[in-house]
Amino acid sequence: MYRLTFIHCRKTTVMAEAVLDIKQWGNNLGVRLPAAVAREARLHVDQRVRISVAGDQVVITPVDDARLTLEQRLAAYDPKRHGGEQMATTRTLGAERW
């Protein structure tokens, strides 16, 4: 059960607040965001978020879902970090034909 409160702030901004119970979700803990809170925070289904702790508060921050271009992905590729060449061998590993 939750209690939903709307607080009217300056510049006609509305803040949605809810008091929720934390539940067990597999080996993790979880809360369900009420639609009004999600709407106010502009969150949507399947959106990636970053969860962090600031003092005694849990902070949920949306992650920018901008898709990288091929050029951006190649620029971020580090052979040392990613194990060098993808195919370090020249011998056939499966049904490939060269």
TIVO-2410 file (N, C-alpha, C; in nm, 3 decimals):
# residues 98
REC num residu      c1      c2      c3 atome chaine
REC   1      M   0.084  -0.117   0.000     N      A
REC   1      M   0.000   0.000   0.000    CA      A
REC   1      M   0.089   0.124   0.000     C      A
REC   2      Y   0.048   0.227  -0.070     N      A
REC   2      Y   0.126   0.350  -0.072    CA      A
REC   2      Y   0.037   0.471  -0.053     C      A
REC   3      R   0.097   0.576  -0.009     N      A
REC   3      R   0.029   0.704   0.007    CA      A
REC   3      R   0.089   0.798  -0.096     C      A
REC   4      L   0.009   0.854  -0.181     N      A
REC   4      L   0.056   0.943  -0.287    CA      A
REC   4      L   0.023   1.086  -0.250     C      A
REC   5      T   0.123   1.171  -0.253     N      A
REC   5      T   0.106   1.309  -0.215    CA      A
REC   5      T   0.154   1.398  -0.329     C      A
REC   6      F   0.076   1.501  -0.362     N      A
REC   6      F   0.118   1.599  -0.461    CA      A
REC   6      F   0.151   1.727  -0.387     C      A
REC   7      I   0.270   1.780  -0.411     N      A
REC   7      I   0.314   1.903  -0.348    CA      A
REC   7      I   0.331   2.008  -0.457     C      A
REC   8      H   0.260   2.118  -0.446     N      A
REC   8      H   0.272   2.225  -0.545    CA      A
REC   8      H   0.388   2.316  -0.507     C      A
REC   9      C   0.484   2.328  -0.596     N      A
REC   9      C   0.603   2.409  -0.572    CA      A
REC   9      C   0.596   2.535  -0.657     C      A
REC  10      R   0.699   2.617  -0.645     N      A
REC  10      R   0.706   2.739  -0.726    CA      A
REC  10      R   0.704   2.706  -0.874     C      A
REC  11      K   0.666   2.804  -0.953     N      A
REC  11      K   0.662   2.794  -1.099    CA      A
REC  11      K   0.570   2.680  -1.144     C      A
REC  12      T   0.465   2.655  -1.074     N      A
REC  12      T   0.363   2.554  -1.104    CA      A
REC  12      T   0.419   2.414  -1.126     C      A
REC  13      T   0.532   2.383  -1.066     N      A
REC  13      T   0.588   2.249  -1.075    CA      A
REC  13      T   0.518   2.161  -0.973     C      A
REC  14      V   0.481   2.041  -1.013     N      A
REC  14      V   0.414   1.947  -0.923    CA      A
REC  14      V   0.513   1.835  -0.891     C      A
REC  15      M   0.526   1.805  -0.763     N      A
REC  15      M   0.615   1.698  -0.722    CA      A
REC  15      M   0.530   1.582  -0.673     C      A
REC  16      A   0.551   1.463  -0.727     N      A
REC  16      A   0.477   1.345  -0.684    CA      A
REC  16      A   0.563   1.270  -0.582     C      A
REC  17      E   0.500   1.224  -0.478     N      A
REC  17      E   0.570   1.152  -0.373    CA      A
REC  17      E   0.485   1.033  -0.331     C      A
REC  18      A   0.548   0.922  -0.302     N      A
REC  18      A   0.475   0.804  -0.257    CA      A
REC  18      A   0.553   0.737  -0.146     C      A
REC  19      V   0.483   0.681  -0.049     N      A
REC  19      V   0.544   0.600   0.056    CA      A
REC  19      V   0.512   0.455   0.020     C      A
REC  20      L   0.616   0.374  -0.003     N      A
REC  20      L   0.599   0.238  -0.055    CA      A
REC  20      L   0.664   0.137   0.037     C      A
REC  21      D   0.623   0.011   0.022     N      A
REC  21      D   0.687  -0.100   0.093    CA      A
REC  21      D   0.787  -0.166   0.000     C      A
REC  22      I   0.902  -0.201   0.052     N      A
REC  22      I   1.003  -0.275  -0.024    CA      A
REC  22      I   0.965  -0.422  -0.017     C      A
REC  23      K   0.967  -0.491  -0.130     N      A
REC  23      K   0.929  -0.632  -0.139    CA      A
REC  23      K   1.046  -0.715  -0.189     C      A
REC  24      Q   1.041  -0.844  -0.161     N      A
REC  24      Q   1.141  -0.939  -0.212    CA      A
REC  24      Q   1.109  -0.968  -0.358     C      A
REC  25      W   1.212  -0.965  -0.443     N      A
REC  25      W   1.196  -0.996  -0.584    CA      A
REC  25      W   1.312  -1.087  -0.621     C      A
REC  26      G   1.291  -1.218  -0.612     N      A
REC  26      G   1.400  -1.314  -0.629    CA      A
REC  26      G   1.498  -1.296  -0.517     C      A
REC  27      N   1.626  -1.280  -0.550     N      A
REC  27      N   1.729  -1.254  -0.449    CA      A
REC  27      N   1.746  -1.105  -0.421     C      A
REC  28      N   1.667  -1.022  -0.485     N      A
REC  28      N   1.680  -0.877  -0.475    CA      A
REC  28      N   1.563  -0.816  -0.401     C      A
REC  29      L   1.571  -0.687  -0.381     N      A
REC  29      L   1.460  -0.610  -0.325    CA      A
REC  29      L   1.407  -0.519  -0.433     C      A
REC  30      G   1.278  -0.486  -0.426     N      A
REC  30      G   1.223  -0.400  -0.529    CA      A
REC  30      G   1.105  -0.319  -0.479     C      A
REC  31      V   1.077  -0.211  -0.550     N      A
REC  31      V   0.958  -0.130  -0.528    CA      A
REC  31      V   0.892  -0.107  -0.663     C      A
REC  32      R   0.761  -0.090  -0.662     N      A
REC  32      R   0.688  -0.058  -0.785    CA      A
REC  32      R   0.657   0.090  -0.782     C      A
REC  33      L   0.694   0.160  -0.888     N      A
REC  33      L   0.669   0.304  -0.894    CA      A
REC  33      L   0.525   0.329  -0.936     C      A
REC  34      P   0.452   0.408  -0.861     N      A
REC  34      P   0.316   0.445  -0.904    CA      A
REC  34      P   0.323   0.523  -1.035     C      A
REC  35      A   0.218   0.511  -1.115     N      A
REC  35      A   0.214   0.577  -1.246    CA      A
REC  35      A   0.235   0.727  -1.234     C      A
REC  36      A   0.177   0.791  -1.132     N      A
REC  36      A   0.191   0.936  -1.117    CA      A
REC  36      A   0.336   0.976  -1.092     C      A
REC  37      V   0.409   0.896  -1.014     N      A
REC  37      V   0.550   0.925  -0.987    CA      A
REC  37      V   0.632   0.905  -1.115     C      A
REC  38      A   0.608   0.796  -1.186     N      A
REC  38      A   0.680   0.769  -1.311    CA      A
REC  38      A   0.652   0.879  -1.413     C      A
REC  39      R   0.527   0.919  -1.422     N      A
REC  39      R   0.490   1.024  -1.517    CA      A
REC  39      R   0.560   1.156  -1.483     C      A
REC  40      E   0.558   1.193  -1.355     N      A
REC  40      E   0.623   1.318  -1.312    CA      A
REC  40      E   0.773   1.315  -1.338     C      A
REC  41      A   0.835   1.198  -1.320     N      A
REC  41      A   0.979   1.183  -1.342    CA      A
REC  41      A   1.012   1.154  -1.488     C      A
REC  42      R   0.910   1.144  -1.572     N      A
REC  42      R   0.925   1.113  -1.715    CA      A
REC  42      R   0.997   0.979  -1.735     C      A
REC  43      L   0.959   0.879  -1.657     N      A
REC  43      L   1.014   0.744  -1.671    CA      A
REC  43      L   0.914   0.660  -1.749     C      A
REC  44      H   0.964   0.562  -1.824     N      A
REC  44      H   0.876   0.476  -1.902    CA      A
REC  44      H   0.924   0.332  -1.895     C      A
REC  45      V   0.841   0.241  -1.940     N      A
REC  45      V   0.871   0.098  -1.937    CA      A
REC  45      V   0.997   0.069  -2.018     C      A
REC  46      D   1.082  -0.017  -1.967     N      A
REC  46      D   1.207  -0.062  -2.030    CA      A
REC  46      D   1.313   0.048  -2.041     C      A
REC  47      Q   1.293   0.161  -1.974     N      A
REC  47      Q   1.394   0.267  -1.975    CA      A
REC  47      Q   1.507   0.228  -1.880     C      A
REC  48      R   1.630   0.255  -1.920     N      A
REC  48      R   1.745   0.228  -1.835    CA      A
REC  48      R   1.761   0.342  -1.735     C      A
REC  49      V   1.788   0.305  -1.610     N      A
REC  49      V   1.810   0.404  -1.505    CA      A
REC  49      V   1.934   0.366  -1.426     C      A
REC  50      R   1.992   0.464  -1.361     N      A
REC  50      R   2.106   0.442  -1.273    CA      A
REC  50      R   2.056   0.457  -1.130     C      A
REC  51      I   2.084   0.358  -1.045     N      A
REC  51      I   2.046   0.362  -0.905    CA      A
REC  51      I   2.172   0.393  -0.825     C      A
REC  52      S   2.166   0.496  -0.740     N      A
REC  52      S   2.280   0.532  -0.657    CA      A
REC  52      S   2.231   0.568  -0.517     C      A
REC  53      V   2.325   0.575  -0.426     N      A
REC  53      V   2.294   0.612  -0.288    CA      A
REC  53      V   2.366   0.742  -0.258     C      A
REC  54      A   2.291   0.841  -0.210     N      A
REC  54      A   2.347   0.970  -0.171    CA      A
REC  54      A   2.309   0.994  -0.026     C      A
REC  55      G   2.404   0.972   0.063     N      A
REC  55      G   2.374   0.983   0.206    CA      A
REC  55      G   2.279   0.871   0.246     C      A
REC  56      D   2.161   0.907   0.293     N      A
REC  56      D   2.062   0.806   0.330    CA      A
REC  56      D   1.947   0.800   0.230     C      A
REC  57      Q   1.971   0.849   0.107     N      A
REC  57      Q   1.868   0.849   0.003    CA      A
REC  57      Q   1.909   0.762  -0.114     C      A
REC  58      V   1.811   0.694  -0.172     N      A
REC  58      V   1.831   0.618  -0.295    CA      A
REC  58      V   1.787   0.709  -0.409     C      A
REC  59      V   1.874   0.725  -0.509     N      A
REC  59      V   1.848   0.817  -0.619    CA      A
REC  59      V   1.836   0.737  -0.748     C      A
REC  60      I   1.728   0.759  -0.823     N      A
REC  60      I   1.705   0.695  -0.953    CA      A
REC  60      I   1.722   0.803  -1.059     C      A
REC  61      T   1.819   0.782  -1.150     N      A
REC  61      T   1.849   0.881  -1.253    CA      A
REC  61      T   1.837   0.814  -1.390     C      A
REC  62      P   1.760   0.873  -1.482     N      A
REC  62      P   1.751   0.816  -1.618    CA      A
REC  62      P   1.888   0.816  -1.686     C      A
REC  63      V   1.915   0.712  -1.764     N      A
REC  63      V   2.039   0.700  -1.841    CA      A
REC  63      V   2.006   0.737  -1.985     C      A
REC  64      D   2.091   0.818  -2.045     N      A
REC  64      D   2.071   0.858  -2.184    CA      A
REC  64      D   2.079   0.735  -2.273     C      A
REC  65      D   1.972   0.709  -2.347     N      A
REC  65      D   1.964   0.591  -2.433    CA      A
REC  65      D   2.009   0.618  -2.576     C      A
REC  66      A   2.086   0.725  -2.598     N      A
REC  66      A   2.131   0.757  -2.733    CA      A
REC  66      A   2.212   0.641  -2.788     C      A
REC  67      R   2.171   0.590  -2.903     N      A
REC  67      R   2.242   0.480  -2.964    CA      A
REC  67      R   2.370   0.531  -3.029     C      A
REC  68      L   2.479   0.458  -3.008     N      A
REC  68      L   2.608   0.497  -3.065    CA      A
REC  68      L   2.612   0.463  -3.213     C      A
REC  69      T   2.678   0.549  -3.290     N      A
REC  69      T   2.701   0.520  -3.431    CA      A
REC  69      T   2.815   0.418  -3.441     C      A
REC  70      L   2.833   0.360  -3.557     N      A
REC  70      L   2.942   0.266  -3.578    CA      A
REC  70      L   3.076   0.335  -3.553     C      A
REC  71      E   3.090   0.457  -3.597     N      A
REC  71      E   3.214   0.531  -3.577    CA      A
REC  71      E   3.242   0.551  -3.427     C      A
REC  72      Q   3.138   0.581  -3.348     N      A
REC  72      Q   3.156   0.599  -3.204    CA      A
REC  72      Q   3.193   0.467  -3.137     C      A
REC  73      R   3.132   0.358  -3.181     N      A
REC  73      R   3.165   0.227  -3.124    CA      A
REC  73      R   3.309   0.188  -3.156     C      A
REC  74      L   3.352   0.212  -3.279     N      A
REC  74      L   3.489   0.177  -3.318    CA      A
REC  74      L   3.589   0.266  -3.245     C      A
REC  75      A   3.556   0.392  -3.223     N      A
REC  75      A   3.645   0.482  -3.151    CA      A
REC  75      A   3.660   0.438  -3.005     C      A
REC  76      A   3.556   0.378  -2.948     N      A
REC  76      A   3.560   0.334  -2.808    CA      A
REC  76      A   3.626   0.197  -2.792     C      A
REC  77      Y   3.652   0.127  -2.902     N      A
REC  77      Y   3.710  -0.007  -2.896    CA      A
REC  77      Y   3.856   0.000  -2.852     C      A
REC  78      D   3.890  -0.073  -2.748     N      A
REC  78      D   4.027  -0.081  -2.696    CA      A
REC  78      D   4.072  -0.226  -2.705     C      A
REC  79      P   4.165  -0.259  -2.799     N      A
REC  79      P   4.208  -0.398  -2.815    CA      A
REC  79      P   4.264  -0.460  -2.687     C      A
REC  80      K   4.333  -0.380  -2.605     N      A
REC  80      K   4.389  -0.433  -2.480    CA      A
REC  80      K   4.277  -0.475  -2.384     C      A
REC  81      R   4.175  -0.393  -2.377     N      A
REC  81      R   4.063  -0.423  -2.286    CA      A
REC  81      R   3.974  -0.534  -2.339     C      A
REC  82      H   3.955  -0.539  -2.469     N      A
REC  82      H   3.862  -0.634  -2.530    CA      A
REC  82      H   3.930  -0.759  -2.586     C      A
REC  83      G   4.053  -0.780  -2.552     N      A
REC  83      G   4.119  -0.906  -2.591    CA      A
REC  83      G   4.184  -0.907  -2.727     C      A
REC  84      G   4.216  -0.795  -2.785     N      A
REC  84      G   4.288  -0.790  -2.913    CA      A
REC  84      G   4.199  -0.824  -3.030     C      A
REC  85      E   4.256  -0.890  -3.128     N      A
REC  85      E   4.183  -0.927  -3.248    CA      A
REC  85      E   4.068  -1.021  -3.215     C      A
REC  86      Q   3.960  -1.010  -3.290     N      A
REC  86      Q   3.847  -1.099  -3.266    CA      A
REC  86      Q   3.883  -1.243  -3.300     C      A
REC  87      M   3.946  -1.263  -3.413     N      A
REC  87      M   3.985  -1.397  -3.457    CA      A
REC  87      M   4.137  -1.401  -3.466     C      A
REC  88      A   4.200  -1.444  -3.360     N      A
REC  88      A   4.347  -1.445  -3.356    CA      A
REC  88      A   4.403  -1.567  -3.428     C      A
REC  89      T   4.321  -1.651  -3.482     N      A
REC  89      T   4.368  -1.771  -3.550    CA      A
REC  89      T   4.328  -1.768  -3.697     C      A
REC  90      T   4.405  -1.836  -3.781     N      A
REC  90      T   4.371  -1.843  -3.923    CA      A
REC  90      T   4.312  -1.978  -3.960     C      A
REC  91      R   4.313  -2.071  -3.865     N      A
REC  91      R   4.256  -2.203  -3.897    CA      A
REC  91      R   4.105  -2.200  -3.888     C      A
REC  92      T   4.040  -2.287  -3.962     N      A
REC  92      T   3.895  -2.296  -3.964    CA      A
REC  92      T   3.846  -2.352  -3.831     C      A
REC  93      L   3.749  -2.284  -3.771     N      A
REC  93      L   3.694  -2.326  -3.643    CA      A
REC  93      L   3.559  -2.396  -3.658     C      A
REC  94      G   3.494  -2.378  -3.768     N      A
REC  94      G   3.361  -2.436  -3.788    CA      A
REC  94      G   3.344  -2.468  -3.935     C      A
REC  95      A   3.233  -2.428  -3.990     N      A
REC  95      A   3.204  -2.458  -4.130    CA      A
REC  95      A   3.240  -2.342  -4.223     C      A
REC  96      E   3.328  -2.251  -4.175     N      A
REC  96      E   3.367  -2.138  -4.257    CA      A
REC  96      E   3.445  -2.184  -4.381     C      A
REC  97      R   3.432  -2.111  -4.485     N      A
REC  97      R   3.511  -2.137  -4.606    CA      A
REC  97      R   3.577  -2.006  -4.645     C      A
REC  98      W   3.710  -2.010  -4.659     N      A
REC  98      W   3.785  -1.888  -4.691    CA      A
REC  98      W   3.827  -1.888  -4.833     C      A
***
